[in-house]
Amino acid sequence: MKYWFLIRAYVKYQIRALTAHGVHSPFVYNFIKEVLEDKRSFYAFDEIASLRKKLVADNSTLEVQDFGAGSHTTSSSTRSIQDIAKHAGRTAKYGRLLFRMVNYFKSKSILELGTSLGLGTSYLAKANEHAKVISIEGSAHIARQAAANFDSLGIKNIEQLVGNFDEVLPSLLQKKKFDFIFFDGNHREEATINYFNWALPYADHQSVFVFDDIHWTQGMENAWNSIRTHEAVTCSIDLFYFGIVFFNPEIKEKQHFVLRY
Ligand SMILES: C[S@@+](CC[C@H](N)C(=O)[O-])C[C@H]1O[C@@H](n2cnc3c(N)ncnc32)[C@H](O)[C@@H]1O
């Protein structure tokens, strides 16, 4: 059932998605040319790809917490690192996109909700070694494995917080300002809208919010529609797996783009 929803959403996306030719906004045109279509390869890409390969071959197991409705921890189970590496994060293509976005927007203070094994975090951190990345993960054993992965890549600019987003995020947002937030955990309608609403008061003109899995379910589609149509959002981009929102007031007329990636 879930997959049918995703397949239908993907067909709709393919029909609507534009390339740079159909885009008149200079802001979005530049984003397509300099971020989406940037084919450069960076040393970090190979390093992270090797780590991914190692994790995909690792059949040792970890105890993981499952986050149930309302995002309270409901139970724990055992999963292989192999299985987590294959299913919990996006492919390298989207990791490279995170890297290029941090580079392009010169983001310095980055937050990630959902570390998992830290592949996405590594792209964010390697994009700018002077930036600080804070990443939150609820499963302590997964977070420990991610820490070992960061060490193996020699990454020093990541701070890990272990706990439920519901408990960690509100006080963190009061203490620290972020210019780039990657929302990649607890892909449920209500939770996603809550995280957006909690982060919104601290957003400014430069802020970039990236949401993962915006078409995963009807609930995530609803969450994405309510986020992208929020009055504070001046421009939104749908890349099918990622939804990106901007708050730049220089974009006078609210714009929404479905772009091919
Ligand atoms: C999709 S994975 C993150 C993938 C990672 N960002 C990447 O790019 O490789 C989502 C992670 O969020 C964690 N998570 C889900 N709900 C949570 C919650 N309410 N509080 C804390 N962690 C949560 C899960 O344990 C899981 O490891």
The ligand as a MOL file (V3000), in Angstrom:
LIG
                    3D

  0  0  0     0  0            999 V3000
M  V30 BEGIN CTAB
M  V30 COUNTS 27 29 0 0 0
M  V30 BEGIN ATOM
M  V30 1 C 16.4620 7.7730 8.0560 0
M  V30 2 S 17.4980 7.5510 9.4100 0 CHG=1
M  V30 3 C 18.6660 8.8710 9.2420 0
M  V30 4 C 19.6070 8.7230 8.0860 0
M  V30 5 C 20.7560 9.7010 8.0910 0
M  V30 6 N 20.3250 11.0630 8.2330 0
M  V30 7 C 21.5750 9.5840 6.8190 0
M  V30 8 O 21.4870 10.4820 5.9500 0
M  V30 9 O 22.3320 8.6220 6.6860 0 CHG=-1
M  V30 10 C 16.4900 8.1340 10.7500 0
M  V30 11 C 17.1040 7.9910 12.1350 0
M  V30 12 O 16.3170 8.7800 13.0300 0
M  V30 13 C 16.1930 8.1150 14.2760 0
M  V30 14 N 14.9260 8.5670 14.9040 0
M  V30 15 C 13.6600 8.3900 14.4190 0
M  V30 16 N 12.7560 8.9700 15.2390 0
M  V30 17 C 13.4740 9.5380 16.2500 0
M  V30 18 C 13.1140 10.3170 17.3720 0
M  V30 19 N 11.8450 10.6230 17.6270 0
M  V30 20 N 14.0950 10.7580 18.1860 0
M  V30 21 C 15.4030 10.4490 17.9400 0
M  V30 22 N 15.8090 9.7130 16.8770 0
M  V30 23 C 14.8550 9.2690 16.0320 0
M  V30 24 C 16.1920 6.6300 13.9210 0
M  V30 25 O 16.6830 5.8650 15.0140 0
M  V30 26 C 17.0920 6.5770 12.6880 0
M  V30 27 O 18.4050 6.1970 13.0300 0
M  V30 END ATOM
M  V30 BEGIN BOND
M  V30 1 1 1 2
M  V30 2 1 2 3
M  V30 3 1 2 10
M  V30 4 1 3 4
M  V30 5 1 4 5
M  V30 6 1 5 6
M  V30 7 1 5 7
M  V30 8 2 7 8
M  V30 9 1 7 9
M  V30 10 1 10 11
M  V30 11 1 11 12
M  V30 12 1 11 26
M  V30 13 1 12 13
M  V30 14 1 13 14
M  V30 15 1 13 24
M  V30 16 1 14 15
M  V30 17 1 14 23
M  V30 18 2 15 16
M  V30 19 1 16 17
M  V30 20 1 17 18
M  V30 21 2 17 23
M  V30 22 1 18 19
M  V30 23 2 18 20
M  V30 24 1 20 21
M  V30 25 2 21 22
M  V30 26 1 22 23
M  V30 27 1 24 25
M  V30 28 1 24 26
M  V30 29 1 26 27
M  V30 END BOND
M  V30 END CTAB
M  END
